[in-house]
Amino acid sequence: MLKLKKFINGEWMDSLSKQTSNVVNPANGKIIAEAPNGNTEDARMAIDAARTAFDSGIWSDLQASERASYLFKIAEKIACI
């Protein structure tokens, strides 16, 4: 079974709580993956990483079209799953 992780601050990781949920294929009801259940601490880590990245200019200094390009690439990857 595929074990998914969350991506925070350039790193793939499990939830701090170590809790997970099954991901079910709605077409056949079969479990296809296990995903981490984020909690408040996980959210705080993600928020802090995003704030740091924004303040550093890594993301915020990009032109809107360049940011959009990255987001469209992410959307394409999600659509292929």
N, C-alpha and C positions, 0 to 999 in steps of 0.2 A: 504494500500500500504506500502511496505517495505521502510523505510527511512534509507538510508545508512549514515555513518559518516566516517570521515577520522581518522586515528590512528597516532598520533604524540606524542612522548615522553611518551608513556605508557597510553595515554588518548584518548578516542573516542570523537570527536568533530565535530561541523558543520564548514563550511567554514567561515572565518572571514567576508566575504562579504554577507553571508547569502543567496547567490545565489545558485540555484540548477538546475540540468538537469534531465529529465526523462530518465530512462533506459528502452529500448524497446526490447521485445522478438522478434527476427528476424523471428521466425517461424510463428508467428501469428499477429505481429504488435501491440500487447497489451503492455501497460505500466506495468512493473512489479516492478519498484522501483524508488526512487528519490535519486539522488546522489549529494553531495556537489560539487560545482565548485570551485576549488582551484584558488587562485590568487597569485600574487607575494609575498604578506605577508605570505600566507599559506606555500608557497614554502620555504621562508626564515626560518620560524619556523621549518619546517621539516629538512632543511639543518643544522640548528643550533643544533637541537636535535641529529641528526646523528653524527655530529662532536663531540659533548659532549660524546655521547656513545662510539664512536671510541677512543677518547683520554683517556677515563676512563679505557679502557681495557675490558669492558663488552663484546664487540664483537670482537675487534681486537686481544685479547689474546687467543681466542678460536682457536683450531686446525681447519684447512680448512675442514676436514671431519665433524667436529661438526657443523660448520657454514652451510655446505651443507645439513646436516640432518635437520636443522631448515628450510632452504629454501625449501626443498622437502616437508616438512609438510605443509608449507604455500601453495605450489603449489597444493597439494592434496585437501586442503580446497577450493581453488579457483575452482578446477575442479568439485567439488561437488555442486557448486552453480547453 
